[in-house]
Amino acid sequence: MSTDTTIDQTHGNLRFDKKKEFEFYRDLLQNDFFRFWKKAIDHEHGGIYTCWTNDGSTRVSTDKYIWSQGRSLYIFSKYIRLLDKGCFTDDRSFLMAAAEGIYQFIHKHAILPEGEGVCAFLTEGDGKLKESIPGKGYYTSFYVDTFVIAGFAEYAALTKKSRILDEAFELYDRMQDYLNRGEIYSEPYQITPGFKAHGIPMILSNTAFVLYESAKKLGHPRCEQSLREAKGYSEEIFDQFYDPKTHLIRETVPLSSADEDAMIVNFYKPGHIIEDMWFQLEIVEASGMDSAYYQKIGDIVEASYQLGWDPIYGGILREVDINGKKPDGRRVGDPLERLIDQSWNSKLWWVHSETLYTTLLCYLKFKEERFLDLYEQCKAYSFKVFPNPNQEIGEWIQILDQDNKPMEKVVGLPVKDPYHIIRNFLKIVEICME
């Protein structure tokens, strides 16, 4: 595999036209996805409404999951930054007001007092704190913290306000204090004692890297520290979760060899692995890690895709065992066991958008046809089954059953999350810019 990571702006493969791809995703973002999410902005209280039916036709609640508020701040901020580069022709004043409203809503309502957590999980529409699990309190997931931190960092880069980036670092440090004490809250799926989850270093590596990118833009003194921390999490993933025999990332590893037969040790999340690989590719490139990681990343992407691909109906399955079948094994009472039983063979919108970006990124960086093959197969499938058939509503259907029929089902949180597709398509626009 080539270790030349400069994107070739004049790639000559007749199967792939960067200008055409750029225009396709640009128009899709501006005329479909942001058209949908603009109507979800809460102009009274700030923030954005994300509790919609799977097809986006009906808003089912005014509750605000801070998980989604942080993510929304990130994607609105990134969209505006690309708008400023000439990628889009949208209403900047409306978008800036929306982003500011989301930032202010989080800042005013979701940041908890010292000693009571970091970021609240859930509020009512007007910002009043609400327990997501009665009796469990307001601080129930460090994942929320990471999305708020990333949102603040991206908004700081947009506004060029170092004080907002300082706020992001303050939240990051508070979150780290909890993690360092072993107080890892991870709703909606709490980690069972005795096991380590790939999702922790994965999300922390990306969070640290987003902080690094914004710190670099603003000349913040914690720039290099953030990159070192991102690199440390990346090394943890490859050292503790990567299996060189299968070229796969294990989603859960046991602290004791006696638990190797557990179901949660013997399943894989192909889309999650593929998403993580673009995180790690960015970190490897920015930090100058050993070039051998490029080969690992490419092999992991291909192996994960092939493992999860449904040869009968197409698409990537949500969870599979090493043979691409329904996961099985000894039960230990982990919340993931029930989720796997109920939806292992479903097809999720975010898995496929992450795969589109990652395979295209690998193709443009490594110049290997295998990644273009995967990208084209995933694109053909995704744009056949996920776009909302009602073009007046737009956006994507979030979850399908194995034979690609829409399902009205909760995926993690009861939200229609404005994140993965938009983030991935914005990044595709970036790498296809001329």
N, C-alpha and C positions, 0 to 999 in steps of 0.2 A: 504493500500500500504506500502511495506517495505521502510524504510528510510535508509537502508544500501546501500550506493551509491558506494560501492566497486565492480568493475566489476568482475564477477565470471569467472576465467580463465579455470575452469574445469566443465562448465555447462553440465549437463548430458542429456539434451533433445535431443532425437535421430533425431528430425526434424531439428536441427540446429547444424552445425559443424563449429566451429569458424575457424579452420585451412583451411577448404575448402573455406570458405567465404573470408578469408584473401587472399588466392591465387587467387581467382576469380577477386577481385577488384585490386589486385596488378598487375596482368597480363593485365587487361583492361586499367589501367592507363598508364602503361609503353609501351604497344604495340599498343594502339589505341589513347587515348587522347593526350598524349604528343608527339606521332608520328605526329599527325595532327598539333599541335601548334608549334612544332619546325620549321616547314616550314614557319610559319607566322612571324618569327623573322626578323626584319629589321636590317641587319648587317651594313648598310651604315649610317643610322641616329640614330640608337638605337630605343628602343621601339618595339612594336609588331603590326602587322596589324590585325584588328579585323572586318573589314567591308567585310563580305562574304555573299553569298546567304545562305538561310536557310539550304541547304544540304551540304554547305561547298565546293561546286565544283568550285565556281568562286569568286575571289576577286573583289568587285565592287567599291572600293575606297581605296586610300592611306591615307585618313584622319584618325586622331587618336583621339578618344574620351578618355579623361584623366580618366574618369570613368573606362574604361576597362584597361587602362595602370596600374592604381593603383591595380586593382584586379589581373591583370596578375603578377605583382611583388609579390603579396601575394602568389599566388599559386605556382609560380616557386620557391620561397624561401622555402615554406613549403615542397614541393616535394624534394628539395635538402636536407633539414634537415632530412627527413625520409630516403632518400638515404644514408645519413651518418650513420643512425642507422641500415643499412643493409636490409631495406625493398625492395629496388630496385637495379638493376644492370644496371645503365644508364651512359651516358657520362657526368661525373660531370663537366669537364672543359667547355664543350659546354653550359651546363645549367647555370654555374656560369657566363660565358660571357654574356649569354642572360639576366640573372637577373640584372647584372651590367649595361647592355645597357639600360634596361627599367628604372632602378633607375636614371641613368644619364640623360636620355631623360626627365623624369619628372622634375628632379632637375634643369635642364638647361632651359627648355622651358615652363613648366606648372605652376611654382610657381610665382604668381603675386606680384608686388611691394606692399609694405605697403600702405593701403588706397585705393587700387584698387581691393580688394577681397582677396581670399586665393589661390585657384587653378583654373586655366582656365578650361573651359568645353571642348574645342575642339581646335585642332591644325591641320595644314596640315601635310603631311608626313614628311617634313623636320623640323617641330617644329614651323613654323610660326603660330602665334595666328590667330584664325578664329572665327568669331561670329557664334554660333549655331542658333541664332535668330537675323537676321539683325537689328541693332539698339539697341540691349539689352546689349551689352557689353560682356566681356569675363567671368565674374563671375556670373553664373546663377544657381548654385546648390550646396548646402552644402553637398549633398550626395557624390559628387566628392571628396570633402575634406576628408570625412570619409574613402573612399576607398584608397586614397593616404596615409592617416595616417596609416591605417592598413597595407598597403604594405610596407611602410617605417619601421614600427615596426617589422614586420616579417623578413624583410631583415636585420635589425639590430640584431635580435636574431640569424640569420644565420651567419652573418659576425662577430658577437661579437663586433661591433663598437658602442660604446655609443653615439658618436657624431651624428650618423644617428637616434638613438632613440631620442636624444635631438631635432633634426629637426622635428621628428614626433610630439613631445610635443609642439614645437613652432607653428606648423600648427594647432594643436588641440586648443591651446589657442587663436589663431587668429580667428578660426572658432567660438569658444565660444563667443568671443566679438560680432560678428555679431548676433548670436542667442540671446544673452542677450539683445541686443538693439531691438529685434523683427524683424530684417532684415533676414527673413528666405526665402532664394531662393531655390526652390525645383524642377527645371526643371528635367524631362519633364512634371511633373504634379504639377503646382503651387497650394498651399493650399488656398482655398477660405476663406476670412476673416469671422470670426464668428464660425469657426470650428477648432477642434484639431485633428491632424492625429496621429494614432498609430505608423506610420512609423518613426516619429521623435525620441521618446524615445527608440524605438526598435533598430534603427541603432546606436544611441548614446550609448546604453548599450553595444552593441557588440564592438564598437570602443574603449570604455573605457576599456573593458575587454581584448581586444587584446593588448592594451598598458600595462595593468597590467601584463599579461603573459610575455611579453618581458622585462618589467622592473624587474620582479622577476628573470628572467634568468640572467640579466645583473647587478643585484644589484643596480638598479637605485633608487634615493631617492623619486621618485614620485610613487613608487609601491603601497603603501597602499592607497594613495589618489585616484589613478585610480580605485582601487577596490571599495572604498567608493562611487565614482561617478557612477560606473556601478551598484552598489546596489541601489542607489537613482533612477536611471532610471528604474530599474526593479520594484521597489516599485510603481513608477508612473504608469507603465503599469497595474499592478494588481489593483491599487487603482482607476484608472480613466477609464480604457478600458475593464476590465474584468466584465462579467455578470455572477454571480453565479447561476442564474436560468437556463441559457442555457449552461453554461460551455464554452462560446465562448468569443473571444476578438473582440470588436467592432473596425472596421477599422477607423471610424470617429465618434467623439462625438461633439454635438453642445454646444456652450456656452450659448445658450438660449433654454429653453424647447419648445419655439414656433417653433423650427426647427426640432423637433423630427420626423416630417413626411417627411423630405427630403430624396431623393433617396440615397445620399451619407452617410446618417446615417443608412439606412436600407439595407445595403449589407455587405457581408463578403467575405474575401479572404482566403479560407481554407489553401492554400499553404503558404501564408504569415504568418498566425497564427502558423502553424506547424513549419515553419522555426524559428520563434521567440522563440518557446518553448525550442529548444535546446540551444539558447542563454541564456535564463533565467535559465535553468537547470544548466548550467555551473556556472552562477553567484551565484545562491542559494547555490550550493555545496561549492564554494570557499569562500564565505563570511559568511557562517554559518547562513543563514537566517532561519526562523522558518520552521520546517519540514513539516508543513501543506502545504507549497508551492509544495511539491512533489506530493501530491494528486491532487492539482489544475492543475499542469502541465500535469499529466497523463490524467486527465479527459478532459482537453482542447484539447490535441492531438487527443484523440479518438472522441470527439464530432465534431471537425473540419473535421476530415477525413470522418466521416459518413455523415456529412452535404454536403460535396463536392463531394462524390463519385457518379459517373454516373451509375445508376443501369441498363441502357440499353446497353451502349457501353463500360463501364468500364472507369477507369481513374478519375482524380479529376478535376472538373470544375474550371474555373478561378475565377469567381465571382458568388455568389448566394445570394438569400434572406434567411430568416430564415427557409423557407420550401424547400430549395435546388432548387428553381426555378429562373427564370430571375428576377433580382431586378427591383423594380418599386418605384415610389414615386414622390413627388413634386420636380421639377427641380429648382436649384438655380444658374445655370450657371457654375458649377464646371467642369473643363476639364475631370474629371473622368466619368461624365455622358455619354459622347460620347464614351469613351473607353468601358464602360460597355455595352452600346447598341450594339456595334460592335463585341465584342469578349467575352462576359460573359461565353459562353459555349465552348470556345476553351480549348485545353489541352496543357499546357506548360511544356517544358523539365525541367525547374528548379524546378517547384512545386513538381515533382515526385522524383527528386534526393534529395531534402530537406526532403521529406516524408520518403524515404528509410533510410536516416541516423537517423532521429528523432525517428522513430518507432523502429529501431534496438537498438538505444541507450537506449530508455525506456525499452525495453525488457531485455537488459543485466543489467541494473541498478535495475529494479524493479522486475524482474523474474516473470512477469505476461504474461500469454499466449495470452491475448488480443492483445498485441503489436506485438507478433510474427505473429499472424494471419494477422494483418494489413500489416506488412512488407512483408510477403510472397505474399499477394494479390497484393500489389503495385509492387513488384519485377516482378511477372509474367506478369503483364500488361506492365510495363515500358520496359522490355527487349523484348517484342513482338512488340512494336510500335515505339519506339524512335531511336534505333540504325540505323545508316545509312545503307541501303541495299547494297550500294556500299562500300564494305570493303576496297577497295583501297584508298578511301577518309577517311572513318572512322568518328569518333565523333558521335553526335546525331542530329537528326532532331529537330529543336527548337520548332516548333509550329504545332499543328494538329487541325483540326476542330472537331466537336463533335463526328463524326463517325470515327475519327482517320485517316483521310486523310491529308497528308502534305499540309501546307498553306505557300505561299511565302508572308509573311506579317511582317511588322515591329512590334517588341514588345518593347515598351519603347524607345529604341534607335536603329538606323539602323546598328546593329552590331550582330555578332555571338560571344557571350560573353564567354571567357574562365574562368569561375568562379564557378558557383554553382555546376555543376556536379563534377568537379575536386576537389573542396573544400570538398564536401560531401563524395566522394569516398576516399579521403585521410584520412578523419576522420574515416571512416569505417575501413580502413586499421589499423589505430592507435588503435581502440578499439578491434580489432580482433587479434592484435599481441600476439604471445605466449611468 
